[in-house]
Amino acid sequence: MRTTIGSITIGIIAALGLALAAGSAGAAVKDVTANGFTIENEQTVAADPATVWKALVGDVDRWWPKDHTWWGAASTLSIDPRAGGCFCEIGRDGKQQALHMTVSFVDPGKTLRLLGGLGPLQGMGLSGAMEFRLSAAKDGGTRIVLYYRAGGYSPDDLSKFVPVIDKVQGLQLGGLADYLRKPGDAAKDAHR
């Protein structure tokens, strides 16, 4: 069993290591212990909360970085924004499937809470609560906070991985913010 966990640990470092080179706006590791952590990343976009919400739940396949999926460009992501809904990925021919997280709380235009472990954390038996929190920004637009608290038993010290996980979360939130900042894309989609 130690070999399996060790392989997963090496996989985390290899799969997420490239993210260290990328930055994210408003990233913060709130707390960290050997068996858990809390991180927050935030972005502000010049879009109203309804447009941000539509992009968040309706267009996840268009903004979530494909290099942070199980099957890359061959995969399709979706979020079913209802309690018990799935943040799911369907691969290549439809036979490969992953339930990334389960939706546990929905307040449209304000909060989406998902439960589970993303990526390698799931395989390590770790779980958490992730929230996308939307609020009015001071100078207009919408402030998006991506909050993730995760933990559980691991023979490895999770604090070693938290900076990498924080960077990856920043990339994921950055994907949403970049999508919303593209001229016309999210706004056009909001009116479909």
Backbone as numpy.savetxt, mean C-alpha at the origin, in Angstrom:
# Nx Ny Nz CAx CAy CAz Cx Cy Cz
12.13 -25.15 9.34 11.31 -23.96 9.34 12.17 -22.70 9.34
13.27 -22.71 10.06 14.17 -21.55 10.10 14.68 -21.23 8.70
14.95 -22.24 7.90 15.42 -22.00 6.55 14.36 -21.26 5.74
13.10 -21.67 5.88 12.02 -21.00 5.16 11.93 -19.54 5.58
11.92 -19.28 6.89 11.86 -17.90 7.36 13.08 -17.13 6.89
14.25 -17.75 6.94 15.47 -17.09 6.46 15.37 -16.75 4.99
14.81 -17.65 4.19 14.63 -17.40 2.77 13.69 -16.23 2.55
12.63 -16.19 3.33 11.68 -15.09 3.22 12.36 -13.79 3.61
13.15 -13.83 4.68 13.88 -12.64 5.12 14.81 -12.14 4.02
15.56 -13.03 3.41 16.45 -12.65 2.31 15.62 -12.11 1.15
14.47 -12.73 0.90 13.57 -12.27 -0.16 13.06 -10.85 0.09
12.77 -10.53 1.34 12.32 -9.17 1.66 13.41 -8.17 1.31
14.61 -8.46 1.75 15.71 -7.54 1.50 15.94 -7.40 0.00
15.94 -8.51 -0.73 16.17 -8.45 -2.18 15.03 -7.75 -2.90
13.80 -8.11 -2.57 12.64 -7.56 -3.27 12.40 -6.09 -2.97
12.72 -5.68 -1.76 12.43 -4.31 -1.36 13.65 -3.40 -1.37
14.82 -3.96 -1.50 16.05 -3.19 -1.39 16.16 -2.04 -2.37
15.67 -2.21 -3.59 15.75 -1.15 -4.58 14.98 0.09 -4.15
14.00 -0.09 -3.30 13.19 1.04 -2.85 13.97 2.02 -2.00
15.08 1.61 -1.44 15.86 2.51 -0.59 16.37 3.73 -1.35
16.57 3.58 -2.64 17.09 4.69 -3.42 16.04 5.75 -3.71
14.77 5.41 -3.60 13.69 6.34 -3.91 13.23 7.06 -2.64
12.83 8.29 -2.79 12.35 9.06 -1.64 10.84 9.12 -1.63
10.28 9.59 -0.53 8.84 9.81 -0.47 8.59 11.04 0.37
7.54 11.76 0.02 7.20 12.98 0.75 6.52 12.62 2.06
6.93 13.22 3.14 6.25 13.04 4.42 6.32 11.64 4.97
7.45 10.97 4.87 7.58 9.61 5.39 8.02 9.66 6.85
7.45 8.75 7.66 7.85 8.70 9.07 7.64 7.31 9.63
8.68 6.79 10.27 8.54 5.58 11.06 8.11 6.08 12.43
6.88 5.78 12.82 6.32 6.28 14.07 6.86 5.52 15.28
6.94 4.20 15.16 7.51 3.38 16.23 7.92 2.04 15.64
8.83 1.38 16.33 9.31 0.09 15.84 9.84 -0.72 17.02
9.52 -2.01 16.99 10.06 -2.96 17.96 10.51 -4.18 17.17
11.03 -5.17 17.85 11.48 -6.39 17.18 10.32 -7.16 16.55
9.09 -6.93 17.03 7.96 -7.70 16.50 6.84 -6.84 15.90
7.10 -5.56 15.64 6.07 -4.75 15.02 6.52 -3.33 14.74
5.67 -2.59 14.03 6.02 -1.22 13.65 4.78 -0.44 13.26
4.92 0.87 13.24 3.91 1.79 12.72 4.63 2.77 11.82
4.12 2.93 10.60 4.69 3.90 9.67 3.59 4.76 9.07
3.96 5.96 8.66 3.04 6.87 7.97 3.78 7.52 6.81
3.10 7.62 5.71 3.58 8.38 4.56 2.44 9.30 4.16
2.77 10.47 3.66 1.70 11.38 3.24 2.08 12.12 1.98
1.06 12.47 1.25 1.18 13.25 0.02 -0.01 14.21 -0.02
0.17 15.34 -0.66 -0.93 16.27 -0.90 -1.08 16.42 -2.40
-2.32 16.33 -2.86 -2.60 16.45 -4.29 -3.66 17.53 -4.50
-3.66 18.12 -5.68 -4.60 19.19 -6.01 -5.88 18.62 -6.61
-6.45 17.66 -5.91 -7.71 17.04 -6.35 -8.64 16.99 -5.15
-9.93 17.02 -5.43 -10.90 16.94 -4.33 -10.98 15.52 -3.80
-11.48 15.34 -2.56 -11.54 13.99 -1.96 -12.32 12.97 -2.79
-13.36 13.40 -3.48 -14.15 12.45 -4.29 -13.30 11.88 -5.43
-12.50 12.74 -6.07 -11.63 12.28 -7.15 -10.54 11.37 -6.61
-9.97 11.74 -5.45 -8.94 10.90 -4.83 -9.52 9.54 -4.47
-10.71 9.52 -3.88 -11.36 8.27 -3.49 -11.58 7.38 -4.71
-12.09 7.97 -5.77 -12.36 7.21 -7.00 -11.08 6.58 -7.53
-9.99 7.34 -7.52 -8.71 6.80 -7.99 -8.19 5.72 -7.05
-8.32 5.96 -5.74 -7.85 5.02 -4.74 -8.49 3.65 -4.90
-9.80 3.60 -4.94 -10.49 2.30 -4.96 -10.83 1.81 -6.36
-11.04 2.72 -7.29 -11.49 2.32 -8.62 -10.38 2.13 -9.64
-9.24 2.77 -9.39 -8.16 2.74 -10.38 -6.87 2.18 -9.82
-6.94 1.37 -8.76 -5.72 0.86 -8.12 -4.80 0.16 -9.12
-5.36 -0.48 -10.11 -4.53 -1.17 -11.11 -3.75 -0.19 -11.98
-4.18 1.05 -12.02 -3.50 2.06 -12.85 -2.40 2.81 -12.09
-2.45 2.81 -10.75 -1.45 3.58 -10.01 -0.53 2.76 -9.11
-0.95 1.58 -8.69 -0.10 0.76 -7.81 1.11 0.29 -8.62
2.33 0.47 -8.12 3.52 0.06 -8.88 3.51 -1.43 -9.21
3.58 -1.75 -10.48 3.52 -3.15 -10.92 4.72 -3.96 -10.42
5.83 -3.30 -10.10 6.97 -4.05 -9.57 6.77 -4.40 -8.09
5.63 -4.01 -7.52 5.27 -4.41 -6.16 3.97 -5.22 -6.19
3.90 -6.11 -7.16 2.81 -7.07 -7.27 3.45 -8.45 -7.43
2.64 -9.50 -7.31 3.18 -10.84 -7.44 3.53 -11.18 -8.89
2.74 -10.70 -9.87 2.94 -11.10 -11.26 3.24 -9.94 -12.19
3.65 -8.81 -11.66 4.08 -7.68 -12.47 3.04 -7.17 -13.44
3.49 -6.81 -14.63 2.61 -6.21 -15.63 1.50 -7.16 -16.06
1.66 -8.46 -15.82 0.64 -9.43 -16.22 -0.50 -9.51 -15.21
-0.41 -8.75 -14.11 -1.42 -8.85 -13.07 -2.44 -7.72 -13.16
-3.59 -7.97 -12.55 -4.64 -6.96 -12.45 -5.01 -6.83 -10.98
-5.00 -5.60 -10.47 -5.35 -5.31 -9.08 -6.74 -4.71 -8.98
-7.42 -5.00 -7.89 -8.73 -4.41 -7.65 -8.97 -4.28 -6.15
-9.79 -3.28 -5.79 -10.25 -3.11 -4.42 -11.76 -3.06 -4.45
-12.39 -3.94 -3.69 -13.84 -3.95 -3.53 -14.13 -3.15 -2.26
-14.54 -1.86 -2.39 -14.65 -0.96 -1.24 -15.91 -1.18 -0.40
-15.95 -2.32 0.26 -17.05 -2.63 1.19 -16.46 -3.51 2.29
-17.07 -3.49 3.47 -16.59 -4.34 4.56 -16.56 -5.79 4.10
-15.42 -6.44 4.25 -15.24 -7.80 3.78 -14.75 -7.88 2.35
-14.63 -6.73 1.68 -14.17 -6.69 0.30 -12.70 -7.07 0.19
-12.27 -7.32 -1.01 -10.92 -7.81 -1.26 -10.06 -6.78 -1.97
-8.84 -6.60 -1.49 -7.79 -5.95 -2.27 -7.07 -7.14 -2.88
-7.39 -7.43 -4.14 -6.97 -8.67 -4.78 -6.11 -8.41 -6.01
-5.40 -9.45 -6.38 -4.58 -9.46 -7.59 -4.85 -10.75 -8.34
-5.11 -10.61 -9.62 -5.30 -11.77 -10.49 -4.13 -11.77 -11.47
-3.47 -12.90 -11.61 -2.29 -13.00 -12.46 -2.59 -13.55 -13.84
-1.58 -13.46 -14.66 -1.51 -13.94 -16.04 -2.81 -14.46 -16.64
-3.10 -15.73 -16.44 -4.25 -16.36 -17.10 -5.47 -16.48 -16.19
-5.46 -15.77 -15.07 -6.59 -15.80 -14.15 -6.52 -16.91 -13.12
-5.54 -17.80 -13.25 -5.41 -18.90 -12.28 -4.59 -18.48 -11.06
-3.64 -17.57 -11.25 -2.85 -17.07 -10.12 -3.67 -15.97 -9.44
-3.81 -16.09 -8.13 -4.62 -15.13 -7.39 -3.99 -14.84 -6.05
-4.15 -13.59 -5.59 -3.66 -13.21 -4.27 -4.66 -12.27 -3.61
-4.98 -12.57 -2.37 -5.75 -11.65 -1.54 -4.70 -10.89 -0.73
-4.42 -9.66 -1.13 -3.41 -8.87 -0.44 -3.91 -8.46 0.94
-5.12 -7.91 0.98 -5.69 -7.44 2.24 -7.21 -7.52 2.14
-7.86 -7.46 3.30 -9.31 -7.47 3.37 -9.79 -6.10 3.85
-10.77 -5.55 3.16 -11.34 -4.25 3.55 -12.14 -4.44 4.83
-11.88 -3.60 5.83 -12.60 -3.72 7.10 -13.41 -2.47 7.45
-13.11 -1.33 6.81 -13.81 -0.09 7.14 -13.81 0.81 5.92
-14.98 1.36 5.61 -15.13 2.23 4.46 -15.93 3.46 4.87
-15.34 4.63 4.70 -16.03 5.91 4.86 -15.64 6.71 3.62
-16.43 6.58 2.52 -16.04 7.15 1.23 -15.59 8.61 1.32
-14.47 8.88 0.67 -13.91 10.22 0.66 -13.13 10.57 1.91
-13.08 9.64 2.88 -12.38 9.92 4.14 -11.40 8.82 4.56
-11.88 7.57 4.67 -11.04 6.51 5.21 -11.32 5.17 4.54
-10.24 4.48 4.18 -10.31 3.10 3.74 -9.34 2.32 4.61
-9.84 1.34 5.37 -8.99 0.51 6.24 -8.97 -0.91 5.69
-7.75 -1.45 5.59 -7.54 -2.81 5.09 -6.75 -3.58 6.14
-7.03 -4.87 6.25 -6.33 -5.72 7.22 -5.54 -6.80 6.49
-4.32 -7.06 6.97 -3.51 -8.12 6.40 -2.05 -7.74 6.33
-1.27 -8.64 5.76 0.16 -8.40 5.57 0.44 -8.28 4.09
1.09 -7.21 3.70 1.41 -7.02 2.28 2.69 -7.76 1.89
2.69 -8.28 0.69 3.88 -8.90 0.11 4.50 -9.95 1.00
5.81 -9.86 1.21 6.51 -10.87 1.99 6.04 -10.96 3.44
5.46 -9.89 3.97 4.98 -9.94 5.36 3.90 -11.01 5.51
3.07 -11.16 4.49 2.02 -12.17 4.51 2.62 -13.56 4.65
3.65 -13.84 3.89 4.30 -15.15 3.95 5.04 -15.39 5.25
5.36 -14.32 5.97 6.02 -14.45 7.26 5.00 -14.64 8.39
3.70 -14.61 8.04 2.67 -14.77 9.06 2.38 -13.49 9.83
2.79 -12.34 9.29 2.56 -11.06 9.95 1.29 -10.42 9.40
0.66 -9.61 10.20 -0.57 -8.96 9.78 -0.58 -7.53 10.27
-1.50 -6.74 9.76 -1.56 -5.36 10.18 -2.83 -4.67 9.74
-2.92 -3.39 10.09 -4.01 -2.52 9.67 -3.42 -1.38 8.86
-3.92 -1.23 7.65 -3.48 -0.14 6.76 -4.66 0.78 6.53
-4.40 2.07 6.63 -5.45 3.04 6.36 -4.98 4.07 5.36
-5.86 4.39 4.44 -5.71 5.55 3.58 -6.65 6.59 4.18
-6.10 7.68 4.69 -6.88 8.74 5.34 -6.85 9.98 4.44
-8.01 10.45 4.06 -8.13 11.62 3.19 -8.69 12.79 3.99
-8.10 13.97 3.83 -8.61 15.17 4.49 -8.28 16.39 3.64
-9.01 17.46 3.89 -8.76 18.70 3.15 -7.37 19.23 3.50
-6.64 19.64 2.49 -5.33 20.25 2.70 -5.50 21.74 2.99
-4.55 22.32 3.71 -4.62 23.74 4.09 -4.82 24.65 2.89
-4.05 24.42 1.83 -4.08 25.29 0.66 -4.94 24.74 -0.47
-5.90 23.89 -0.14 -6.74 23.27 -1.14 -6.24 21.88 -1.50
-7.03 21.15 -2.20 -6.66 19.79 -2.56 -6.92 18.83 -1.41
-6.27 17.68 -1.47 -6.49 16.62 -0.50 -5.16 16.11 0.05
-5.12 15.97 1.35 -3.97 15.36 2.03 -4.29 13.88 2.16
-3.38 13.03 1.69 -3.56 11.58 1.77 -2.50 11.04 2.72
-2.93 10.35 3.76 -2.01 9.71 4.69 -2.17 8.21 4.54
-1.06 7.53 4.31 -1.03 6.07 4.27 -0.40 5.61 5.57
-1.21 5.02 6.42 -0.81 4.59 7.77 -0.79 3.06 7.78
0.26 2.45 8.32 0.34 0.99 8.38 0.97 0.58 9.70
0.23 -0.19 10.46 0.74 -0.78 11.71 0.67 -2.28 11.53
1.81 -2.96 11.67 1.85 -4.41 11.45 2.77 -5.06 12.46
2.57 -6.35 12.66 3.43 -7.10 13.56 2.98 -8.53 13.69
3.58 -9.21 14.65 3.31 -10.61 14.89 4.60 -11.32 15.27
4.50 -12.60 15.46 5.70 -13.37 15.81 6.61 -13.51 14.60
7.87 -13.30 14.81 8.89 -13.59 13.80 10.19 -13.90 14.54
10.92 -14.92 14.10 12.21 -15.18 14.73 13.24 -14.12 14.36
12.89 -13.27 13.37 13.78 -12.21 12.93 13.36 -10.88 13.54
14.29 -9.99 13.73 14.03 -8.66 14.27 13.43 -7.79 13.16
12.13 -7.51 13.26 11.45 -6.74 12.21 11.99 -5.33 12.08
12.59 -4.80 13.13 13.09 -3.42 13.05 14.14 -3.26 11.95
14.77 -4.35 11.54 15.76 -4.29 10.47 15.11 -3.99 9.11
13.85 -4.36 8.95 13.16 -4.23 7.67 12.32 -2.96 7.56
12.03 -2.34 8.68 11.07 -1.23 8.68 11.48 -0.07 7.76
12.74 0.35 7.73 13.08 1.43 6.79 12.76 1.07 5.34
12.97 -0.17 4.96 12.68 -0.60 3.60 11.17 -0.63 3.37
10.43 -1.16 4.32 8.97 -1.21 4.20 8.41 0.20 4.10
8.94 1.13 4.88 8.50 2.52 4.83 8.74 3.11 3.44
9.89 2.83 2.85 10.19 3.34 1.51 9.23 2.76 0.47
8.93 1.46 0.59 8.01 0.83 -0.36 6.62 1.44 -0.21
6.18 1.65 1.02 4.87 2.30 1.23 4.87 3.69 0.60
5.99 4.39 0.72 6.11 5.70 0.09 5.98 5.62 -1.42
6.57 4.59 -2.02 6.45 4.39 -3.46 5.01 4.10 -3.86
4.32 3.30 -3.05 2.94 2.96 -3.36 2.05 4.21 -3.28
2.19 4.97 -2.20 1.42 6.21 -2.09 1.83 7.20 -3.17
3.13 7.24 -3.48 3.60 8.10 -4.56 2.97 7.74 -5.90
2.72 6.45 -6.11 2.03 6.03 -7.34 0.64 6.63 -7.45
-0.09 6.65 -6.34 -1.43 7.26 -6.33 -1.31 8.76 -6.56
-0.41 9.42 -5.85 -0.25 10.87 -5.99 0.17 11.24 -7.41
1.11 10.50 -7.99 1.55 10.78 -9.36 0.41 10.58 -10.35
-0.38 9.55 -10.15 -1.53 9.29 -11.01 -2.51 10.47 -10.95
-2.76 10.96 -9.74 -3.68 12.08 -9.57 -3.11 13.39 -10.11
-1.81 13.48 -10.21 -1.17 14.71 -10.71 -1.03 14.74 -12.23
-1.25 13.61 -12.89 -1.15 13.58 -14.35 -2.30 14.40 -14.92
-1.99 15.30 -15.83 -3.04 16.15 -16.40 -4.18 15.33 -17.01
-5.35 15.49 -16.45 -6.54 14.91 -17.03 -6.85 13.46 -16.70
-5.88 12.59 -16.40 -6.15 11.17 -16.21 -7.18 10.89 -15.13
-6.89 11.25 -13.90 -7.80 10.95 -12.80 -9.08 11.77 -12.92
-8.96 13.01 -13.35 -10.16 13.85 -13.49 -11.10 13.28 -14.55
-10.54 12.82 -15.68 -11.37 12.21 -16.74 -12.04 10.96 -16.21
-11.26 10.13 -15.50 -11.80 8.88 -14.97 -12.88 9.13 -13.94
-12.78 10.22 -13.17 -13.77 10.51 -12.13 -15.14 10.81 -12.73
-15.15 11.25 -13.99 -16.42 11.61 -14.63 -16.99 10.51 -15.50
-16.34 9.32 -15.46 -16.86 8.19 -16.24 -18.06 7.61 -15.58
